């Protein structure tokens, strides 16, 4: 696998760190997405960076171990270890980026405005629930003082309306609590 990275940078497998850096800088300038007109410049640039990071890591390991040349199997094993390590780093960076972007979004005016509007609707729903309960209690009280008195239909309507008003209040409070809990 390391041979592929040498080919990407256009250098021999015996190239030293300085040659790797020089080849990387030359190709990075050539294929940088902001400079190059090539439609595949971004993909090439990413591949060039990957090759550079791997080969520099490989040369540093060689220097630490005091080896000049390593076998293809050792290079492939180093590549697999490096790839696992890089994937873990990439996932951590992506998670941090996502968290940071959400934090930035939470500070934006549109998020704050939307939160206020939804809270207003929740409070309005809560008030409607209270109004339903108060109106049904008042209707039951009026029925109690009427000459006909309270009928079973009045009691059923009262229970249904109190249940409906309670649902309005419950879901409004739950929505407000969820919106303002710490993320």
C-alpha positions in Angstrom: 0.0 0.0 0.0 2.9 2.4 0.7 4.1 1.9 -2.8 0.8 3.5 -4.0 1.6 6.6 -1.9 5.1 6.9 -3.4 3.5 6.8 -6.9 0.9 9.5 -5.9 3.7 11.8 -4.9 5.8 10.8 -7.9 8.8 9.8 -5.9 10.8 6.6 -5.4 10.4 4.4 -2.4 13.9 5.3 -1.3 13.0 9.0 -1.0 13.8 10.7 2.2 11.7 13.1 4.3 12.9 16.1 2.5 12.0 14.7 -0.9 8.6 13.7 0.4 8.0 17.2 1.7 9.1 18.8 -1.5 6.9 16.6 -3.7 4.0 17.2 -1.4 4.3 21.0 -1.5 4.7 20.9 -5.3 1.6 18.8 -5.8 -0.4 20.5 -3.0 0.1 23.8 -4.8 -0.8 22.3 -8.1 -4.0 20.6 -7.0 -5.2 22.9 -4.3 -9.0 23.2 -4.8 -8.9 27.0 -4.5 -6.2 27.3 -7.2 -6.6 24.3 -9.6 -9.2 24.4 -12.4 -9.2 20.5 -12.5 -12.7 19.2 -11.6 -11.1 16.4 -9.6 -8.7 18.7 -7.8 -10.3 18.3 -4.4 -10.1 14.5 -4.5 -6.5 14.6 -5.7 -5.6 17.1 -3.0 -7.1 14.8 -0.3 -5.2 11.9 -1.7 -2.0 13.9 -1.8 -2.4 14.9 1.8 -3.2 11.3 2.8 0.0 10.0 1.0 2.1 12.7 2.6 0.8 12.0 6.1 1.3 8.3 5.8 4.8 8.5 4.3 6.0 11.1 6.8 4.6 8.9 9.6 6.3 5.8 8.1 9.7 7.7 7.9 9.4 8.9 11.5 8.7 5.3 12.6 11.7 4.1 10.6 13.9 6.8 12.2 12.7 5.9 15.7 13.4 2.2 15.1 16.7 2.9 13.3 15.7 1.0 10.2 16.4 2.2 6.7 14.2 -0.2 4.8 11.3 -2.3 5.9 9.6 -5.2 4.2 6.4 -4.8 2.2 4.5 -6.8 4.9 5.8 -4.5 7.6 4.8 -1.4 5.6 1.3 -2.8 5.0 0.9 -3.6 8.7 2.0 0.0 9.5 -0.4 1.3 6.9 -3.3 -0.7 8.5 -2.4 0.6 12.0 -2.0 4.1 10.7 -5.4 3.9 8.9 -7.1 2.8 12.0 -5.5 5.6 14.0 -6.5 8.1 11.3 -10.1 6.9 11.2 -10.4 7.3 15.0 -9.0 10.8 14.7 -11.3 11.7 11.8 -14.3 10.5 13.7 -13.3 12.5 16.7 -12.8 15.6 14.5 -16.2 15.1 12.8 -17.9 14.7 16.2 -16.2 17.9 17.5 -17.1 19.7 14.3 -20.8 18.6 14.5 -21.0 19.7 18.1 -19.3 23.0 17.4 -21.6 23.7 14.5 -24.7 22.9 16.6 -23.4 25.2 19.3 -22.8 28.0 16.7 -26.4 27.3 15.4 -27.8 27.6 18.9 -26.3 31.1 19.1 -27.8 32.2 15.8 -30.7 34.6 15.7 -32.9 32.2 13.7 -32.5 29.5 16.4 -33.3 32.0 19.2 -36.3 33.4 17.2 -37.7 30.0 16.5 -37.3 29.0 20.1 -39.3 32.1 21.2 -42.0 31.5 18.7 -42.5 27.8 19.7 -42.5 28.8 23.4 -45.2 31.3 22.6 -47.3 28.7 20.9 -46.8 26.3 23.8 -47.8 29.0 26.3 -50.8 29.8 24.1 -51.8 26.0 24.1 -51.4 25.9 27.8 -53.7 28.9 28.2 -56.2 27.3 25.8 -56.1 24.2 28.0 -56.8 26.3 31.1 -59.6 28.1 29.4 -61.2 24.8 28.4 -61.1 23.6 32.0 -62.4 26.9 33.4 -65.2 27.1 30.8 -66.3 23.5 31.4 -66.3 24.1 35.2 -68.3 27.2 34.7 -70.7 25.3 32.4 -71.2 22.6 35.1 -71.7 25.3 37.7 -74.4 27.0 35.6 -76.1 23.7 35.0 -76.1 23.0 38.7 -78.0 26.3 39.4 -80.4 25.8 36.5 -83.9 24.4 37.1 -83.1 21.2 35.3 -80.0 20.6 37.3 -77.0 18.5 36.3 -77.7 15.8 33.7 -75.5 12.8 32.9 -74.6 14.4 29.6 -73.3 17.5 31.4 -71.1 15.3 33.6 -69.7 13.4 30.6 -69.1 16.7 28.7 -67.3 18.1 31.8 -65.1 15.1 32.2 -64.2 15.0 28.5 -63.4 18.8 28.4 -61.3 18.6 31.6 -59.4 15.7 30.0 -58.9 17.6 26.8 -57.8 20.8 28.7 -55.4 18.7 30.7 -53.9 17.2 27.6 -53.3 20.7 26.2 -51.5 21.7 29.4 -49.5 18.5 29.7 -48.1 18.5 26.1 -47.4 22.2 26.3 -45.4 21.9 29.5 -43.6 18.8 28.2 -42.6 20.7 25.0 -41.3 23.7 27.0 -39.3 21.5 29.3 -37.8 19.6 26.4 -36.9 22.8 24.6 -35.2 24.4 27.6 -33.4 21.4 29.0 -29.6 21.4 28.7 -28.2 19.7 25.7 
